[in-house]
Amino acid sequence: MKRFITDKLIEWKNSSRRKPLVIRGARQVGKSWAVLDFGRSQFPGRVHVIDLEKRPDWHGVFQGNLLASRVLSELEILLNSKIEAGKDLLFLDEIQSCPRAVTMLRYFYEEVPELHVIAAGSLLEFALKDLSFPVGRVRFLTMYPMTFAEYLSATGNEKAADAILTEPAPLPDSIHQLLMNELRSYLFLGGMPECVLSYRESGRLRDAFQIQADLVSTFRQDFSRYAPHADKHCMDSVLFSCARNVGHQIKYARLADGYSIPTIKKAFELLTLARIITRVPSASPSGLPLGASASSHRFKALMVDLGLMQHLCGLPVDMEIRQADILDIHRGAMSEQFVGQELLAGGQEPLHYWSREAKSSTAEVDFLIVKESRITPVEVKSGPPGKQKSLRILMSTFPECPEGFVLSGHPLQERSSDRIVYLPLYYAFALARTPGPSFV
């Protein structure tokens, strides 16, 4: 199944100023598969894979001095294969299992800069938070679940995928309906690769639902590894509560009953570190960077994946999937999760939203993104054009925002008179897409 990250990996491979590459992301989003698929096509027969979770007995290689010549020499003996810099790919998988291997990346760059090195890990942030990376020694890429376009391509709708990756434009009604029908299925299936593969092979959502249950169990089994004093039961409650509160401002006290605020806050932060949850703070559209005005106490949360969200929420799929308006599914939360997920995958990280701070005001716009160095508000709304009161308040309060976007189930419609553009939901990734990291 084609993944967009492959193009970034090829760009990295061909860069004249290449650095060791670290791929971050939650469990089971396809990091290892993507690197191995890239390696097979770009380094045929010359990929050296070391899974540091499966081979703890190999950790000793990184425990002595960190001279690249010594480390590579020992790895060659263990692999029974020569590692040739400039021609081979060295892939250190599940690198979070061996923090000294993470530290070793800087020395690969300094002493053997021509060596292609990629590292990946699922709970990588837990290892990284206690390590310091000298600026300029390592590059990072974040991988997310499969986007809607990747799902379309994987399920045989490559032309439809191409259509939503181009500059948004009006599409024939038949194509619009096909895309909306596929999106309806994707909202419940999600983008975890194993779920998409199962659906591609069987055509049955129910088969994917069982995989979603297994994936959630895998995430929960990891809870004991997050921190020595984390309360697993509290983390359970926070995980389920966040899934059910997508689209709403988070209040720690409401995420878990019977636990102190510090305990709940720690559980939330650990789930964020594991990239199961993404924190989306409120910010002001008054200027860049958005993080400078980001609120520390007013924020929402997104889940790592739509399919896992609907599983955690226990949605009655047979009823919800028949909603006439796709934005009515789970009271609009599924559509907001979808758009947020697509925006993140398109390069809009970190994400923010706008919440008017005036007393008693309920005005709120779902997302703020940055396009061509300009802040752009994005609203996810059902109903006809012209009813977006919060977005209009934002646009009038912050005239420096060049335009706003409304994503809904309706076909594309531009209203230049009020600087608001109306796009179908399936254009969220194209709207967000930013140039990948420069490896030049």
The 8 nearest C-alpha neighbors of each residue, nearest first, counted from 0:
[[1, 153, 2, 152, 149, 196, 192, 150],
 [0, 2, 3, 149, 153, 152, 5, 33],
 [3, 1, 4, 5, 0, 149, 33, 145],
 [2, 4, 5, 6, 1, 7, 149, 145],
 [3, 5, 7, 2, 6, 8, 142, 33],
 [6, 4, 8, 3, 7, 2, 9, 37],
 [5, 7, 9, 8, 4, 3, 10, 2],
 [8, 6, 10, 4, 5, 9, 11, 435],
 [7, 9, 5, 11, 10, 6, 12, 4],
 [10, 8, 12, 6, 11, 7, 5, 13],
 [9, 11, 7, 13, 8, 12, 14, 6],
 [10, 12, 8, 14, 9, 13, 438, 7],
 [13, 11, 9, 10, 14, 8, 17, 115],
 [12, 14, 10, 11, 9, 15, 17, 438],
 [15, 13, 17, 11, 16, 439, 438, 12],
 [14, 16, 17, 439, 13, 438, 12, 11],
 [17, 15, 14, 439, 438, 18, 112, 11],
 [16, 18, 14, 15, 11, 438, 19, 12],
 [19, 17, 137, 108, 20, 138, 136, 16],
 [20, 18, 116, 137, 117, 138, 104, 108],
 [19, 21, 117, 138, 139, 137, 18, 118],
 [20, 22, 118, 139, 119, 117, 138, 140],
 [23, 21, 119, 140, 141, 139, 118, 20],
 [22, 24, 141, 142, 140, 120, 119, 21],
 [25, 23, 142, 141, 121, 143, 274, 26],
 [26, 24, 274, 121, 273, 28, 275, 27],
 [25, 27, 121, 28, 24, 218, 122, 29],
 [26, 28, 29, 25, 191, 30, 192, 214],
 [29, 27, 144, 191, 26, 143, 30, 25],
 [28, 30, 32, 27, 31, 33, 192, 144],
 [31, 29, 33, 32, 28, 34, 119, 142],
 [32, 30, 34, 33, 29, 35, 92, 119],
 [31, 33, 35, 29, 34, 30, 36, 37],
 [34, 32, 36, 30, 31, 35, 29, 37],
 [33, 35, 37, 31, 36, 32, 38, 30],
 [36, 34, 38, 32, 37, 33, 39, 31],
 [37, 35, 33, 39, 38, 34, 32, 40],
 [36, 38, 34, 35, 40, 39, 41, 33],
 [39, 37, 35, 42, 41, 36, 40, 34],
 [38, 40, 43, 36, 37, 42, 41, 35],
 [39, 41, 37, 38, 43, 42, 36, 35],
 [40, 42, 38, 39, 37, 43, 9, 12],
 [43, 41, 38, 45, 39, 40, 44, 46],
 [44, 42, 39, 45, 40, 41, 38, 46],
 [43, 45, 46, 42, 39, 87, 38, 47],
 [44, 46, 87, 42, 43, 88, 47, 86],
 [45, 47, 88, 87, 44, 38, 89, 42],
 [48, 46, 89, 90, 88, 45, 49, 87],
 [49, 47, 90, 91, 89, 46, 50, 92],
 [48, 50, 91, 51, 92, 90, 47, 54],
 [51, 49, 92, 53, 52, 93, 54, 91],
 [50, 52, 54, 53, 93, 55, 94, 49],
 [51, 53, 50, 54, 96, 93, 55, 94],
 [52, 54, 50, 51, 55, 49, 93, 56],
 [55, 53, 51, 56, 57, 52, 50, 58],
 [56, 54, 57, 58, 51, 52, 53, 96],
 [55, 57, 54, 58, 59, 51, 53, 60],
 [58, 56, 55, 59, 54, 60, 51, 61],
 [59, 57, 60, 55, 56, 61, 97, 62],
 [58, 60, 62, 61, 57, 56, 63, 55],
 [59, 61, 58, 62, 57, 70, 73, 63],
 [62, 60, 59, 58, 99, 63, 100, 65],
 [63, 61, 59, 60, 99, 64, 58, 65],
 [64, 62, 61, 65, 60, 59, 66, 70],
 [63, 65, 66, 62, 61, 69, 70, 67],
 [66, 64, 67, 103, 63, 61, 70, 106],
 [65, 67, 69, 68, 64, 70, 106, 110],
 [68, 66, 70, 69, 107, 71, 65, 106],
 [67, 69, 71, 66, 70, 72, 110, 111],
 [68, 70, 72, 66, 67, 71, 73, 65],
 [71, 69, 67, 73, 72, 68, 60, 74],
 [72, 70, 74, 68, 73, 69, 67, 75],
 [71, 73, 69, 75, 70, 74, 68, 76],
 [74, 72, 76, 70, 75, 71, 69, 77],
 [73, 75, 71, 77, 76, 72, 78, 70],
 [74, 76, 78, 80, 72, 81, 73, 77],
 [77, 75, 79, 73, 74, 78, 72, 80],
 [76, 78, 74, 79, 75, 73, 80, 57],
 [79, 77, 75, 80, 76, 74, 47, 81],
 [80, 78, 76, 77, 75, 81, 74, 82],
 [79, 81, 75, 78, 82, 76, 77, 47],
 [80, 82, 75, 83, 79, 78, 76, 72],
 [83, 81, 87, 75, 84, 80, 71, 47],
 [82, 84, 87, 86, 81, 85, 114, 88],
 [83, 85, 114, 86, 113, 87, 82, 115],
 [86, 84, 113, 114, 87, 83, 115, 88],
 [85, 87, 84, 83, 88, 42, 45, 114],
 [88, 86, 45, 83, 46, 84, 85, 82],
 [87, 89, 46, 115, 116, 47, 90, 45],
 [88, 90, 116, 47, 46, 115, 48, 117],
 [91, 89, 48, 117, 118, 116, 92, 47],
 [92, 90, 118, 49, 94, 50, 48, 117],
 [91, 93, 50, 119, 94, 118, 49, 90],
 [94, 92, 120, 95, 51, 119, 52, 50],
 [95, 93, 96, 92, 120, 97, 51, 91],
 [94, 96, 123, 97, 93, 126, 120, 98],
 [97, 95, 94, 52, 93, 51, 98, 55],
 [96, 98, 95, 100, 99, 94, 58, 51],
 [99, 97, 101, 100, 95, 126, 96, 102],
 [98, 100, 102, 101, 97, 61, 103, 62],
 [101, 99, 103, 98, 102, 97, 61, 94],
 [102, 100, 98, 99, 103, 104, 94, 97],
 [101, 103, 99, 100, 104, 105, 98, 130],
 [104, 102, 100, 106, 101, 105, 99, 65],
 [105, 103, 107, 106, 102, 101, 19, 108],
 [106, 104, 108, 136, 107, 103, 102, 109],
 [107, 105, 109, 108, 103, 104, 110, 67],
 [106, 108, 111, 104, 110, 105, 109, 67],
 [109, 107, 112, 105, 106, 111, 110, 18],
 [108, 110, 106, 107, 112, 111, 105, 136],
 [109, 111, 107, 106, 108, 112, 67, 66],
 [110, 112, 107, 113, 108, 114, 109, 67],
 [113, 111, 108, 114, 109, 110, 107, 18],
 [112, 114, 85, 111, 84, 115, 17, 108],
 [113, 115, 84, 85, 112, 111, 116, 87],
 [116, 114, 88, 89, 113, 87, 85, 19],
 [117, 115, 89, 19, 88, 90, 114, 20],
 [118, 116, 20, 90, 19, 21, 91, 89],
 [117, 119, 91, 21, 92, 90, 20, 22],
 [120, 118, 22, 92, 93, 21, 94, 23],
 [119, 121, 93, 123, 94, 95, 122, 92],
 [120, 122, 26, 25, 123, 24, 93, 23],
 [123, 121, 273, 124, 125, 120, 95, 25],
 [122, 124, 95, 120, 126, 125, 121, 127],
 [123, 125, 127, 126, 122, 272, 128, 273],
 [126, 124, 123, 127, 128, 122, 272, 225],
 [125, 127, 123, 124, 95, 128, 129, 98],
 [126, 128, 124, 130, 129, 125, 123, 131],
 [129, 127, 125, 130, 126, 124, 131, 123],
 [128, 130, 127, 126, 131, 125, 124, 98],
 [131, 129, 127, 128, 132, 126, 102, 98],
 [130, 132, 133, 129, 127, 128, 102, 134],
 [131, 133, 134, 130, 136, 137, 105, 102],
 [134, 132, 136, 135, 131, 105, 137, 130],
 [133, 135, 136, 132, 137, 131, 138, 105],
 [134, 136, 137, 133, 138, 18, 132, 105],
 [137, 135, 105, 134, 133, 18, 108, 132],
 [138, 136, 19, 18, 135, 20, 105, 139],
 [139, 137, 20, 21, 18, 19, 140, 136],
 [138, 140, 21, 20, 22, 141, 137, 23],
 [141, 139, 22, 23, 21, 142, 138, 20],
 [140, 142, 23, 22, 24, 143, 139, 21],
 [141, 143, 24, 23, 140, 22, 30, 144],
 [142, 144, 344, 28, 24, 145, 141, 25],
 [145, 143, 190, 28, 191, 146, 304, 192],
 [146, 144, 190, 149, 150, 191, 143, 192],
 [147, 145, 149, 148, 150, 190, 341, 144],
 [146, 148, 150, 149, 151, 145, 185, 182],
 [147, 149, 160, 151, 150, 146, 152, 163],
 [150, 148, 146, 152, 151, 147, 145, 153],
 [149, 151, 147, 153, 148, 152, 146, 154],
 [152, 150, 156, 148, 154, 149, 153, 160],
 [151, 153, 157, 149, 156, 155, 150, 154],
 [154, 152, 150, 0, 151, 155, 149, 1],
 [155, 153, 151, 199, 152, 156, 150, 195],
 [154, 156, 152, 153, 157, 151, 199, 158],
 [157, 155, 151, 152, 159, 158, 154, 160],
 [156, 158, 152, 160, 159, 155, 151, 161],
 [159, 157, 161, 160, 156, 162, 152, 155],
 [158, 160, 162, 156, 157, 161, 163, 151],
 [159, 161, 148, 157, 158, 162, 151, 163],
 [162, 160, 158, 164, 159, 163, 157, 165],
 [161, 163, 159, 160, 164, 165, 158, 167],
 [164, 162, 165, 160, 161, 426, 159, 425],
 [165, 163, 161, 429, 162, 160, 166, 148],
 [164, 166, 163, 162, 167, 161, 429, 168],
 [165, 167, 168, 164, 429, 163, 430, 162],
 [168, 166, 165, 426, 163, 169, 429, 422],
 [167, 169, 166, 170, 411, 165, 422, 163],
 [170, 168, 411, 410, 171, 167, 412, 175],
 [169, 171, 175, 174, 168, 172, 410, 411],
 [172, 170, 174, 173, 175, 169, 176, 410],
 [171, 173, 175, 174, 176, 170, 410, 177],
 [172, 174, 176, 171, 175, 177, 170, 178],
 [175, 173, 177, 171, 176, 172, 178, 170],
 [174, 176, 172, 178, 173, 177, 170, 179],
 [177, 175, 179, 173, 174, 178, 180, 172],
 [178, 176, 174, 180, 175, 179, 181, 173],
 [179, 177, 181, 175, 176, 180, 182, 174],
 [178, 180, 182, 176, 181, 177, 183, 175],
 [181, 179, 183, 177, 182, 178, 176, 184],
 [180, 182, 178, 184, 183, 179, 177, 185],
 [183, 181, 185, 179, 184, 180, 178, 186],
 [182, 184, 180, 186, 181, 185, 179, 325],
 [185, 183, 181, 182, 186, 187, 188, 180],
 [184, 186, 188, 182, 187, 189, 183, 181],
 [185, 187, 183, 184, 189, 188, 305, 182],
 [188, 186, 306, 185, 184, 189, 309, 305],
 [187, 189, 185, 306, 186, 184, 204, 207],
 [190, 188, 306, 305, 185, 187, 186, 304],
 [189, 191, 145, 144, 192, 146, 195, 304],
 [190, 192, 144, 194, 28, 193, 189, 145],
 [193, 191, 195, 194, 190, 196, 28, 29],
 [194, 192, 196, 195, 191, 197, 210, 207],
 [193, 195, 207, 197, 192, 196, 191, 210],
 [196, 194, 192, 198, 197, 193, 199, 190],
 [197, 195, 199, 193, 194, 198, 192, 200],
 [196, 198, 194, 200, 195, 199, 207, 201],
 [199, 197, 202, 195, 201, 200, 196, 203],
 [200, 198, 196, 197, 154, 202, 201, 195],
 [201, 199, 197, 198, 202, 196, 203, 195],
 [200, 202, 198, 203, 199, 197, 206, 204],
 [201, 203, 198, 199, 200, 204, 197, 206],
 [204, 202, 201, 205, 198, 206, 207, 197],
 [203, 205, 207, 206, 198, 208, 188, 202],
 [204, 206, 208, 207, 203, 209, 198, 210],
 [207, 205, 204, 208, 209, 203, 197, 210],
 [206, 208, 194, 210, 204, 205, 209, 197],
 [209, 207, 205, 211, 210, 206, 204, 212],
 [210, 208, 212, 211, 207, 206, 213, 205],
 [209, 211, 213, 207, 212, 208, 214, 194],
 [212, 210, 208, 214, 209, 213, 307, 215],
 [211, 213, 209, 215, 210, 214, 216, 208],
 [214, 212, 210, 216, 211, 215, 217, 209],
 [215, 213, 217, 211, 216, 212, 210, 218],
 [214, 216, 218, 212, 217, 213, 211, 219],
 [215, 217, 213, 219, 214, 218, 220, 212],
 [218, 216, 214, 220, 215, 219, 213, 221],
 [219, 217, 215, 221, 216, 220, 214, 222],
 [218, 220, 216, 221, 222, 217, 215, 235],
 [219, 221, 217, 218, 222, 216, 223, 224],
 [220, 222, 219, 218, 224, 223, 217, 225],
 [223, 221, 219, 224, 225, 220, 231, 218],
 [222, 224, 221, 225, 231, 226, 220, 229],
 [225, 223, 222, 221, 226, 227, 220, 229],
 [226, 224, 222, 223, 269, 221, 227, 229],
 [225, 227, 229, 228, 224, 223, 222, 269],
 [228, 226, 229, 225, 224, 223, 230, 222],
 [227, 229, 226, 230, 223, 225, 231, 262],
 [230, 228, 226, 227, 231, 266, 225, 223],
 [229, 231, 233, 232, 234, 228, 266, 262],
 [232, 230, 234, 233, 222, 229, 235, 223],
 [233, 231, 235, 234, 230, 236, 237, 229],
 [232, 234, 236, 230, 235, 231, 237, 255],
 [233, 235, 231, 237, 266, 232, 236, 238],
 [236, 234, 232, 238, 233, 237, 231, 239],
 [235, 237, 233, 255, 239, 234, 238, 240],
 [236, 238, 234, 240, 254, 235, 239, 255],
 [239, 237, 235, 241, 236, 240, 234, 242],
 [238, 240, 242, 236, 237, 241, 311, 235],
 [241, 239, 237, 243, 254, 242, 238, 236],
 [242, 240, 244, 243, 238, 239, 237, 245],
 [243, 241, 239, 308, 240, 244, 245, 312],
 [242, 244, 240, 241, 312, 245, 239, 311],
 [245, 243, 241, 247, 242, 246, 240, 249],
 [244, 246, 247, 332, 242, 301, 243, 300],
 [245, 247, 332, 244, 335, 299, 248, 300],
 [248, 246, 244, 245, 299, 249, 300, 298],
 [247, 249, 299, 298, 250, 297, 246, 300],
 [248, 250, 299, 298, 247, 251, 300, 297],
 [251, 249, 252, 253, 248, 254, 297, 298],
 [252, 250, 254, 253, 263, 249, 260, 264],
 [251, 253, 250, 254, 260, 255, 256, 263],
 [252, 254, 251, 250, 255, 256, 249, 240],
 [255, 253, 237, 240, 251, 252, 236, 250],
 [256, 254, 236, 253, 237, 258, 233, 252],
 [257, 255, 258, 254, 253, 252, 236, 233],
 [256, 258, 255, 259, 233, 252, 260, 263],
 [259, 257, 256, 262, 255, 263, 260, 233],
 [260, 258, 262, 261, 263, 257, 252, 264],
 [259, 261, 263, 262, 264, 252, 251, 258],
 [262, 260, 264, 263, 259, 265, 258, 266],
 [263, 261, 265, 259, 260, 264, 266, 258],
 [264, 262, 266, 260, 265, 261, 267, 251],
 [263, 265, 261, 267, 266, 262, 260, 268],
 [264, 266, 268, 262, 267, 263, 261, 269],
 [267, 265, 263, 234, 269, 264, 268, 270],
 [268, 266, 264, 270, 265, 269, 263, 271],
 [267, 269, 271, 265, 270, 266, 264, 272],
 [270, 268, 272, 266, 271, 267, 265, 273],
 [271, 269, 273, 267, 272, 268, 275, 276],
 [270, 272, 276, 274, 268, 269, 273, 277],
 [271, 273, 269, 274, 270, 124, 268, 125],
 [272, 274, 270, 271, 275, 122, 25, 269],
 [275, 273, 271, 25, 276, 272, 270, 277],
 [276, 274, 303, 273, 270, 271, 302, 25],
 [275, 277, 302, 271, 274, 301, 303, 270],
 [278, 276, 301, 300, 271, 302, 279, 274],
 [277, 279, 300, 299, 280, 276, 301, 298],
 [280, 278, 299, 351, 298, 300, 350, 277],
 [281, 279, 298, 351, 294, 293, 297, 299],
 [280, 282, 352, 353, 294, 298, 293, 351],
 [283, 281, 293, 292, 353, 352, 351, 294],
 [282, 284, 285, 292, 353, 289, 281, 293],
 [285, 283, 286, 374, 282, 397, 289, 400],
 [286, 284, 283, 397, 287, 399, 374, 400],
 [285, 287, 284, 288, 289, 283, 374, 292],
 [288, 286, 289, 291, 285, 374, 290, 284],
 [287, 289, 290, 291, 286, 292, 374, 369],
 [288, 290, 287, 291, 292, 282, 293, 286],
 [289, 291, 293, 288, 292, 282, 287, 349],
 [290, 292, 289, 288, 293, 287, 282, 286],
 [291, 293, 282, 290, 289, 283, 294, 288],
 [294, 292, 282, 290, 281, 291, 280, 289],
 [293, 295, 281, 297, 296, 280, 282, 292],
 [294, 296, 297, 293, 280, 298, 281, 292],
 [295, 297, 294, 298, 280, 281, 250, 249],
 [298, 296, 294, 281, 295, 280, 248, 299],
 [297, 299, 280, 279, 281, 248, 249, 296],
 [300, 298, 248, 279, 249, 247, 278, 280],
 [301, 299, 278, 277, 279, 245, 276, 241],
 [300, 302, 277, 276, 245, 336, 303, 278],
 [301, 303, 276, 304, 275, 277, 308, 242],
 [302, 304, 275, 276, 301, 274, 277, 305],
 [305, 303, 302, 307, 306, 189, 308, 190],
 [304, 306, 189, 308, 307, 186, 309, 337],
 [307, 305, 189, 188, 187, 309, 308, 304],
 [306, 308, 310, 304, 305, 309, 211, 311],
 [307, 309, 305, 311, 242, 306, 310, 312],
 [308, 310, 312, 306, 311, 307, 314, 313],
 [309, 311, 307, 313, 308, 312, 306, 211],
 [312, 310, 308, 313, 309, 239, 307, 242],
 [313, 311, 309, 310, 314, 243, 308, 242],
 [314, 312, 310, 311, 309, 315, 316, 308],
 [313, 315, 312, 316, 309, 310, 319, 329],
 [316, 314, 317, 318, 319, 313, 320, 309],
 [315, 317, 319, 318, 314, 320, 187, 313],
 [316, 318, 315, 320, 319, 321, 314, 322],
 [319, 317, 316, 315, 320, 321, 322, 314],
 [318, 320, 316, 321, 322, 328, 317, 315],
 [319, 321, 322, 316, 318, 317, 183, 328],
 [322, 320, 319, 318, 323, 317, 316, 328],
 [323, 321, 319, 324, 320, 328, 325, 327],
 [324, 322, 321, 325, 327, 320, 326, 328],
 [325, 323, 326, 327, 322, 408, 328, 381],
 [324, 326, 327, 328, 322, 323, 408, 183],
 [327, 325, 331, 324, 328, 334, 381, 330],
 [326, 328, 330, 331, 325, 324, 329, 322],
 [327, 329, 330, 326, 331, 319, 325, 322],
 [328, 330, 331, 332, 333, 327, 319, 314],
 [331, 329, 327, 328, 332, 326, 333, 334],
 [332, 330, 326, 327, 334, 329, 333, 328],
 [331, 333, 335, 334, 330, 329, 246, 245],
 [334, 332, 336, 335, 331, 337, 329, 328],
 [335, 333, 337, 336, 331, 332, 326, 338],
 [334, 336, 332, 338, 337, 333, 339, 379],
 [337, 335, 333, 339, 334, 338, 340, 332],
 [338, 336, 334, 340, 335, 339, 333, 341],
 [339, 337, 341, 335, 340, 336, 427, 342],
 [340, 338, 342, 336, 341, 337, 335, 343],
 [339, 341, 337, 343, 338, 342, 336, 344],
 [340, 342, 428, 344, 338, 343, 339, 427],
 [343, 341, 345, 431, 339, 347, 344, 340],
 [344, 342, 347, 340, 345, 346, 341, 348],
 [343, 345, 341, 346, 342, 143, 340, 146],
 [346, 344, 432, 342, 431, 343, 428, 347],
 [345, 347, 343, 344, 433, 348, 432, 342],
 [348, 346, 343, 342, 345, 349, 350, 431],
 [349, 347, 350, 343, 346, 342, 344, 345],
 [348, 350, 347, 351, 279, 343, 290, 278],
 [351, 349, 348, 279, 347, 368, 367, 366],
 [352, 350, 279, 280, 367, 281, 366, 282],
 [351, 353, 366, 281, 367, 365, 282, 364],
 [354, 352, 364, 281, 282, 363, 283, 355],
 [353, 355, 363, 281, 362, 356, 364, 352],
 [354, 356, 362, 357, 363, 360, 353, 361],
 [357, 355, 354, 358, 360, 359, 362, 361],
 [356, 358, 360, 355, 359, 361, 362, 354],
 [357, 359, 360, 356, 355, 361, 362, 354],
 [360, 358, 357, 361, 356, 355, 362, 354],
 [361, 359, 357, 358, 362, 355, 356, 354],
 [360, 362, 363, 359, 355, 354, 389, 357],
 [363, 361, 389, 355, 360, 354, 364, 392],
 [362, 364, 354, 353, 389, 355, 361, 365],
 [365, 363, 353, 378, 366, 390, 352, 389],
 [364, 366, 378, 352, 377, 363, 379, 353],
 [367, 365, 352, 377, 351, 376, 364, 368],
 [366, 368, 376, 352, 351, 375, 377, 374],
 [367, 369, 375, 374, 376, 347, 366, 370],
 [370, 368, 374, 373, 375, 372, 371, 367],
 [371, 369, 373, 372, 374, 368, 375, 433],
 [370, 372, 373, 369, 374, 433, 375, 368],
 [373, 371, 370, 369, 374, 287, 288, 375],
 [374, 372, 370, 369, 371, 375, 400, 401],
 [375, 373, 369, 400, 368, 284, 370, 367],
 [374, 376, 368, 367, 403, 369, 400, 373],
 [377, 375, 367, 403, 366, 368, 404, 378],
 [378, 376, 404, 366, 405, 403, 367, 365],
 [377, 379, 405, 365, 364, 380, 406, 404],
 [380, 378, 406, 405, 407, 335, 365, 377],
 [381, 379, 407, 378, 406, 405, 382, 326],
 [382, 380, 407, 326, 383, 408, 379, 324],
 [381, 383, 380, 384, 386, 407, 409, 408],
 [382, 384, 385, 386, 381, 409, 380, 387],
 [385, 383, 386, 382, 387, 421, 405, 412],
 [384, 386, 387, 383, 388, 382, 391, 419],
 [387, 385, 384, 388, 383, 382, 380, 389],
 [386, 388, 390, 389, 385, 391, 384, 380],
 [387, 389, 391, 390, 386, 392, 362, 385],
 [390, 388, 362, 392, 391, 363, 387, 364],
 [389, 391, 393, 392, 388, 387, 364, 394],
 [390, 392, 394, 388, 393, 389, 395, 387],
 [391, 393, 389, 395, 390, 394, 396, 388],
 [394, 392, 396, 390, 391, 395, 397, 389],
 [395, 393, 391, 397, 392, 396, 398, 390],
 [394, 396, 392, 393, 397, 398, 391, 390],
 [397, 395, 393, 394, 392, 398, 391, 399],
 [396, 398, 394, 399, 395, 393, 400, 285],
 [399, 397, 400, 395, 394, 396, 401, 393],
 [398, 400, 397, 401, 285, 394, 374, 373],
 [399, 401, 398, 402, 374, 375, 397, 394],
 [402, 400, 399, 375, 418, 398, 403, 373],
 [403, 401, 418, 419, 400, 375, 404, 420],
 [402, 404, 419, 376, 375, 377, 420, 418],
 [405, 403, 377, 420, 419, 421, 378, 376],
 [404, 406, 378, 421, 379, 377, 422, 420],
 [407, 405, 379, 422, 424, 423, 421, 378],
 [406, 408, 423, 424, 409, 380, 381, 379],
 [407, 409, 423, 424, 325, 410, 381, 324],
 [408, 410, 407, 423, 411, 422, 421, 406],
 [411, 409, 423, 412, 422, 408, 169, 175],
 [412, 410, 422, 169, 421, 423, 409, 413],
 [411, 413, 421, 410, 420, 422, 414, 169],
 [414, 412, 420, 421, 415, 411, 419, 422],
 [415, 413, 416, 419, 420, 417, 418, 412],
 [414, 416, 418, 417, 413, 419, 420, 402],
 [415, 417, 414, 418, 419, 413, 420, 402],
 [418, 416, 419, 415, 414, 402, 391, 394],
 [419, 417, 402, 415, 416, 403, 414, 420],
 [418, 420, 403, 417, 404, 402, 414, 415],
 [421, 419, 413, 404, 414, 405, 403, 422],
 [420, 422, 405, 412, 411, 413, 404, 406],
 [423, 421, 411, 406, 405, 424, 420, 410],
 [422, 424, 407, 408, 406, 410, 425, 409],
 [425, 423, 406, 407, 426, 427, 408, 422],
 [424, 426, 423, 427, 163, 178, 182, 428],
 [425, 427, 429, 424, 428, 163, 423, 430],
 [428, 426, 430, 429, 425, 424, 338, 341],
 [429, 427, 341, 431, 430, 345, 426, 342],
 [430, 428, 432, 426, 164, 431, 427, 163],
 [431, 429, 427, 428, 432, 426, 342, 167],
 [432, 430, 345, 342, 428, 429, 427, 433],
 [431, 433, 345, 429, 430, 428, 346, 434],
 [432, 434, 346, 345, 431, 435, 347, 370],
 [433, 435, 436, 432, 346, 437, 345, 7],
 [436, 434, 437, 433, 7, 346, 432, 438],
 [437, 435, 438, 434, 7, 140, 139, 138],
 [436, 438, 439, 435, 434, 11, 10, 14],
 [437, 439, 14, 11, 436, 17, 16, 10],
 [438, 14, 437, 16, 15, 17, 11, 10]]
